Amino acid sequence: MLELKIKGGEFWDEGKREFFNYKDCTLKLEHSLVSISKWESKWLKSFFDQEKTAEETLDYIKCMTLNKDVDSSVYSRLSMKDIKAINDYINSPMTATTIAKSDDKTQGSHGFTTSELIYYYMIQYGIPVEFEKWHINRLITLIRVCSEENKPKKKKSNPKDLARRYREINNARLAKYNTKG
């Protein structure tokens, strides 16, 4: 979870031509499957597949907000430093786990197309629904780990088995051509 302290103060509203006083506010934000699902249900498009407009981005920050009854003016008071902190939080892997590239369809930064597909993978791999509140990058990494661990294991060649097999092939050729080598 990311906590941002948004400073209050006195602000001038040019449209209404009056001053407003705003209190300090702490936004608690969560970049999770729940947040993405909320955003996708409103915008009716995949969170992962497309660039977002400024309006869509601001709305996603609202979907990430865990606080109840946040004054909407708080979002217009976000500084560039706050936006950078939010973007850094969204882009953080939130795990030390790394997975080598593969042909798996769950690989890649845009391997998932919608929140429902992520829920499907959670169900497929028996991941508890409570994990929908994890940071999305950590959840996706867990799904990829499950995918990797569930792949059929490649049979490793044992050098002794390989040497035995070459001897068998060589002996078969010697017998076939009636030679001694």
JOQUI-V211811 format. One record per pair of residues at least 12 apart in sequence whose ideal C-beta (glycine too) atoms are under 6 Angstrom apart, sorted by sequence separation. I is the first residue (numbers start at 0). GAP is how many residues later the second one is. D is the distance in whole Angstrom. If there is no record, write none. Layout:
# JOQUI-V211811
i:I gap:GAP d:D
i:I gap:GAP d:D
This chain:
# JOQUI-V211811
i:7 gap:14 d:4
i:7 gap:15 d:4
i:7 gap:16 d:4
i:6 gap:17 d:6
i:57 gap:17 d:6
i:5 gap:19 d:5
i:4 gap:21 d:5
i:38 gap:21 d:5
i:124 gap:21 d:4
i:120 gap:22 d:5
i:2 gap:23 d:6
i:3 gap:23 d:5
i:38 gap:24 d:4
i:2 gap:25 d:6
i:37 gap:25 d:4
i:0 gap:27 d:6
i:1 gap:27 d:4
i:34 gap:28 d:5
i:0 gap:29 d:5
i:34 gap:29 d:5
i:30 gap:33 d:6
i:29 gap:34 d:6
i:28 gap:35 d:4
i:29 gap:36 d:6
i:105 gap:37 d:6
i:26 gap:38 d:6
i:27 gap:38 d:4
i:105 gap:38 d:5
i:27 gap:39 d:5
i:93 gap:41 d:4
i:105 gap:41 d:5
i:93 gap:43 d:5
i:94 gap:43 d:5
i:103 gap:43 d:6
i:92 gap:44 d:5
i:93 gap:44 d:4
i:96 gap:44 d:5
i:98 gap:45 d:5
i:94 gap:46 d:5
i:24 gap:49 d:5
i:30 gap:59 d:5
i:47 gap:62 d:5
i:47 gap:64 d:6
i:45 gap:67 d:5
i:5 gap:68 d:5
i:45 gap:68 d:5
i:5 gap:71 d:6
i:39 gap:75 d:5
i:3 gap:78 d:5
i:36 gap:78 d:4
i:35 gap:79 d:5
i:32 gap:82 d:6
i:32 gap:85 d:6
i:1 gap:87 d:4
i:33 gap:98 d:5
i:32 gap:99 d:4
i:33 gap:99 d:6
i:31 gap:101 d:5
i:32 gap:103 d:6
i:30 gap:104 d:6
i:31 gap:104 d:6
i:30 gap:105 d:6
